[in-house]
Amino acid sequence: GKESEFPEGGYEGEYIRDIAAELAKENAELSGNIEDWKPFKEKAEEAIFADISNTLQRMNINMDSFFNEHSLYADGSIDSTVEKLREKELAYDKDGAVWFKTTEFGKEQDTVLIKSTGEPTYRLPDIAYHMNKLDRGYDICLDVFGADHIATYPDVLSGISALGYDKEKVDVVIYQFVTIVKDGQPFKMSTRKANFVTLDELMDEVGSDVTRFFFLMRSPNTHLEFDIAQAKEAGDKNPVFYLQYAHARISSVLRKAMEEYSFSNEANLSLLKHPSEESLIKTILRFPEMITSAANAREPHRLINFLNDVASAFTSFYHDCRIIGVEEDLAQARIELAKSTAQVLRNGLTILGISAPENM
């Protein structure tokens, strides 16, 4: 085949070379006719989509359905959106481009919907896509964007609102960028220069549980430093290890206790009067409200902070209150408290998509 260079400004990377090599095996020389390249484009998209799907599965992210932006062009939604904005005098032509009159919504200047090259900016398909989602009857559309979208999403909300949709049904969460720290130094990344660490590479190095946990443990508004060394550590400095070990430790204690005792009556929980017992009880009773709080605020890190409180409270309880080797009624009550604590840790980790091992 003929040697080719990456186009200026295009994304680079070995994955593109791998896809190109596979396609080259199946096809002869191509002409300069752009129509001849469509099968290449479609197969490349299929390969990349398959990689994305596999990565999501490894991260324990299950998608009920996927939406292809191309369908918005195929069914005329993109053209229809522009026409509807024109009808409301919110879109106009200037310098060969189509502009969105965002000054009507408080911006200092209007923004481009379609470039002079004919290529739409992010705003146009995003407006059409949100209209599509709201037309399907959803009560809430939750958008998760990177910080590079912070300037464009208000225009999308303005667009759907101008076209008669309730923008309050769209809840936008903006995540700050992630810095990978390797050997104590930030790793500088650039997708266009093929200088990056993929999610699969992270999972290969530290595991899917740790990868997922690290992305969840900070507020979306907080810049995350993903320290590879910390993520690989099997100790209390690794936050996911701390919680998983707490669950495994309780499970081990319960196994030993059940070998020691055999109970015929219900536990007398009124025997739990020690300050550490009462503190642990009060902590785990906060679980339902923490679930509601984290969900309503779209901040899963709140649940992680709570689970850390649970693990810490159990450590104090276990230090102060023996389970094995005490009077049987008291042992039974403390075993029930330990079971409840393990259940809260297990349920919390499961909600976060993290495993709760019984042995470590």
C-alpha positions in Angstrom: 0.0 0.0 0.0 0.9 3.7 -0.2 2.4 5.4 2.8 0.2 8.1 4.3 0.6 10.7 7.0 -1.8 11.6 9.8 -3.8 14.6 8.8 -2.9 17.9 10.5 -4.9 18.3 13.7 -6.1 14.7 13.5 -6.0 12.2 16.4 -2.9 9.9 16.4 -2.1 6.7 18.1 -1.2 3.0 17.6 -4.9 2.0 17.8 -5.5 3.9 14.6 -2.6 2.2 12.9 -3.9 -1.2 14.1 -7.3 -0.5 12.6 -5.8 0.7 9.4 -3.7 -2.4 9.1 -6.7 -4.7 9.6 -8.7 -2.8 7.0 -5.8 -2.8 4.5 -5.7 -6.6 4.7 -9.3 -6.7 3.4 -9.2 -4.1 0.7 -7.3 -3.4 -2.5 -6.0 0.0 -3.5 -8.6 2.8 -3.3 -9.2 5.6 -5.7 -9.4 9.2 -4.6 -13.2 9.1 -4.7 -14.5 9.8 -1.2 -17.4 7.4 -1.7 -14.8 4.5 -1.9 -13.7 5.3 1.6 -17.1 5.0 3.3 -16.7 1.2 4.1 -13.4 2.1 5.7 -15.0 4.8 7.8 -17.9 2.5 8.9 -15.6 -0.4 9.8 -13.2 1.9 11.7 -16.2 3.2 13.7 -17.3 -0.3 14.4 -13.8 -1.2 15.7 -13.6 1.8 17.9 -17.1 1.3 19.2 -16.3 -2.3 20.1 -13.2 -1.1 22.0 -15.3 1.5 23.9 -18.0 -1.1 24.8 -15.4 -3.6 26.1 -13.8 -0.9 28.2 -17.1 0.1 29.7 -17.8 -3.5 30.6 -14.4 -3.8 32.3 -15.3 -0.7 34.4 -18.6 -2.3 35.4 -20.6 0.3 33.5 -23.6 -1.3 31.9 -25.4 0.6 29.1 -29.0 -0.2 28.2 -28.6 1.4 24.8 -26.3 3.5 22.7 -27.2 6.4 20.5 -25.4 7.2 17.3 -25.1 10.9 16.4 -25.2 10.0 12.7 -28.9 9.1 13.1 -29.6 12.8 13.8 -28.2 13.7 10.3 -29.8 10.7 8.6 -33.4 11.5 9.9 -33.1 15.2 9.2 -33.0 16.3 12.9 -30.0 18.5 12.4 -31.5 20.4 9.4 -34.8 20.6 11.2 -33.2 22.1 14.3 -31.5 24.8 12.3 -34.8 25.7 10.5 -36.7 25.9 13.8 -34.0 28.3 15.2 -34.3 30.3 12.0 -38.1 30.5 12.3 -37.6 32.0 15.8 -34.9 34.4 14.3 -32.3 32.8 16.5 -30.1 31.5 13.6 -28.7 33.5 10.8 -26.0 33.4 8.0 -22.8 35.4 8.3 -19.3 35.0 6.6 -20.4 31.6 5.1 -21.3 30.2 8.5 -24.6 29.7 10.4 -24.7 31.6 13.7 -26.7 31.1 16.9 -28.0 34.3 18.4 -26.8 33.6 21.9 -26.7 37.3 22.7 -30.4 36.9 23.2 -29.6 34.7 26.2 -27.1 37.0 27.9 -23.9 36.1 26.1 -21.6 38.9 24.9 -21.4 37.6 21.4 -23.2 35.1 19.1 -21.7 31.6 18.6 -21.2 29.5 15.5 -23.6 26.5 14.8 -22.2 25.5 11.5 -18.7 26.5 10.3 -18.0 28.0 6.9 -16.6 24.5 6.0 -20.1 23.0 6.5 -19.0 21.2 9.7 -21.3 21.7 12.7 -19.9 22.7 16.1 -20.8 20.6 19.2 -23.8 22.9 19.9 -26.0 21.9 17.0 -26.0 18.1 17.3 -26.2 18.5 21.1 -29.3 20.6 20.8 -30.9 18.1 18.4 -29.9 15.2 20.7 -31.4 16.7 23.8 -34.6 17.4 22.0 -34.6 13.7 20.9 -34.1 12.6 24.6 -36.8 14.9 25.9 -39.2 13.8 23.2 -38.8 10.2 24.5 -40.4 11.3 27.8 -37.6 11.2 30.3 -38.1 13.2 33.5 -34.4 13.9 33.9 -31.6 14.0 31.4 -28.3 13.7 33.3 -25.3 15.0 31.3 -21.8 14.3 32.4 -19.2 16.5 30.6 -15.6 17.2 30.9 -14.4 20.7 31.8 -13.8 21.5 28.1 -17.6 21.6 27.6 -18.2 24.3 30.2 -18.5 27.1 27.6 -20.8 25.2 25.2 -23.5 23.4 27.4 -25.2 26.7 28.4 -25.8 27.3 24.6 -27.4 23.9 24.3 -29.8 24.6 27.2 -30.6 28.0 25.7 -31.3 26.3 22.3 -33.7 23.6 23.7 -35.5 26.2 25.9 -36.0 28.5 22.9 -37.6 25.6 21.0 -40.1 25.0 23.8 -38.4 22.4 25.9 -38.0 22.5 29.7 -34.3 23.0 30.3 -34.8 22.3 34.0 -35.1 18.6 33.0 -31.5 18.6 32.0 -29.0 18.2 34.9 -25.4 19.0 33.9 -22.4 17.6 35.9 -19.1 19.0 34.9 -16.0 16.9 35.7 -12.6 18.5 36.0 -9.7 16.9 34.2 -7.6 14.0 35.6 -3.9 14.1 36.0 -2.1 10.8 36.0 0.9 10.8 38.4 3.6 8.3 37.5 6.8 7.9 39.6 5.7 11.0 41.6 5.5 13.2 38.5 2.5 14.4 36.5 2.2 12.6 33.1 1.5 15.2 30.4 -1.1 13.9 27.9 -2.3 14.9 24.5 -4.9 12.9 22.5 -3.9 14.6 19.3 -0.2 13.7 19.8 -1.0 10.2 20.9 0.6 10.8 24.3 -1.9 9.4 26.7 -2.8 6.6 29.2 -5.9 4.7 28.2 -8.5 3.5 30.7 -7.7 0.0 29.7 -4.0 0.6 30.5 -5.0 1.9 33.9 -7.2 -1.1 34.7 -4.4 -3.4 33.5 -2.0 -1.8 36.0 -4.2 -1.3 39.1 -7.4 -3.2 38.4 -11.0 -2.1 37.6 -12.2 -1.7 41.2 -9.4 0.7 42.0 -9.7 2.6 38.8 -13.5 3.1 39.2 -13.1 4.0 42.9 -10.5 6.7 42.2 -12.7 8.4 39.7 -15.6 8.4 42.1 -13.8 9.4 45.3 -13.6 13.2 44.5 -16.2 15.8 43.9 -16.7 16.5 40.2 -15.6 20.1 40.8 -12.2 18.9 42.2 -9.2 18.2 40.0 -8.2 14.5 40.4 -4.6 13.4 40.6 -4.6 9.7 39.9 -1.5 8.5 41.6 -0.5 5.1 40.2 1.8 4.3 43.1 -1.0 5.0 45.7 -3.5 3.0 43.6 -1.2 -0.1 43.6 -0.5 0.0 47.3 -2.1 -2.7 49.5 -2.5 -0.6 52.6 -4.5 2.1 54.3 -3.1 4.8 52.0 -5.1 3.2 49.2 -8.7 4.3 49.9 -10.4 1.4 48.1 -8.2 -1.1 49.8 -9.1 0.4 53.2 -12.8 -0.1 52.6 -12.5 -3.5 51.0 -10.2 -4.7 53.8 -12.7 -3.4 56.4 -15.4 -5.6 54.9 -13.1 -8.6 54.6 -12.0 -8.1 58.2 -15.5 -8.1 59.5 -16.4 -11.2 57.4 -13.4 -13.0 59.0 -14.4 -12.0 62.5 -18.0 -13.2 61.9 -16.7 -16.6 60.6 -14.6 -17.1 63.7 -17.5 -16.0 66.0 -20.0 -18.4 64.4 -17.5 -21.2 65.0 -17.3 -20.2 68.7 -21.0 -19.6 69.4 -24.4 -21.2 68.6 -27.4 -19.0 69.3 -31.0 -20.1 69.8 -32.7 -16.9 70.7 -32.9 -13.4 69.1 -30.1 -11.0 70.0 -30.7 -8.6 72.9 -29.5 -5.3 71.3 -30.3 -3.3 74.4 -27.0 -4.7 75.7 -25.1 -2.4 73.3 -24.4 0.5 75.6 -20.6 1.1 75.1 -19.9 4.5 73.5 -18.1 2.9 70.6 -21.1 0.6 70.1 -23.5 3.5 70.1 -21.3 5.6 67.8 -21.2 2.7 65.3 -24.9 2.3 65.5 -25.5 6.0 64.9 -23.1 5.9 61.9 -24.6 3.0 60.1 -28.2 4.4 60.7 -27.2 7.4 58.5 -26.9 5.1 55.4 -30.4 5.7 53.8 -30.1 9.5 54.1 -26.5 9.4 52.7 -27.8 7.4 49.6 -30.5 10.0 49.1 -28.1 12.9 49.6 -25.5 11.6 47.2 -28.0 10.8 44.5 -29.8 14.1 44.7 -26.5 16.0 44.6 -25.1 13.8 41.8 -22.0 13.4 44.1 -21.1 9.7 44.6 -18.0 10.8 46.6 -20.4 11.6 49.5 -21.2 7.9 49.8 -17.5 7.1 49.8 -16.8 9.6 52.6 -19.7 8.0 54.6 -18.3 4.5 54.1 -14.9 5.7 55.4 -16.8 6.9 58.5 -18.4 3.5 58.9 -15.0 1.7 58.6 -13.4 4.1 61.1 -16.3 3.6 63.5 -16.0 -0.2 63.3 -12.3 0.0 63.9 -12.9 1.9 67.1 -15.7 -0.5 68.1 -13.6 -3.6 67.5 -10.7 -2.1 69.5 -12.9 -1.3 72.5 -15.4 -4.1 72.4 -14.4 -7.8 72.2 -16.7 -10.0 70.2 -15.2 -13.4 71.0 -14.5 -14.4 74.6 -17.3 -12.4 76.3 -20.6 -13.4 77.8 -22.8 -15.1 75.1 -25.7 -12.6 75.1 -23.3 -9.7 74.7 -21.4 -11.6 72.0 -24.6 -12.2 70.1 -25.5 -8.5 70.2 -22.1 -7.5 69.0 -22.2 -10.1 66.2 -25.4 -8.6 65.0 -23.9 -5.1 65.0 -20.9 -6.4 63.0 -23.2 -8.1 60.5 -25.1 -4.9 60.1 -21.9 -3.0 59.5 -20.7 -5.5 56.9 -24.1 -5.2 55.2 -23.8 -1.4 55.0 -20.3 -1.6 53.6 -21.3 -4.2 51.1 -24.4 -2.4 50.0 -22.5 0.9 49.7 -19.6 -0.6 47.6 -22.1 -2.4 45.4 -24.0 0.8 44.7 -20.6 2.3 43.7 -19.9 -0.7 41.4 -17.1 -1.9 43.6 -16.6 -5.5 44.8 -16.8 -6.3 48.5 -14.5 -9.3 49.1 -14.9 -11.6 52.1 -11.2 -12.6 52.0 -8.1 -10.5 51.3 
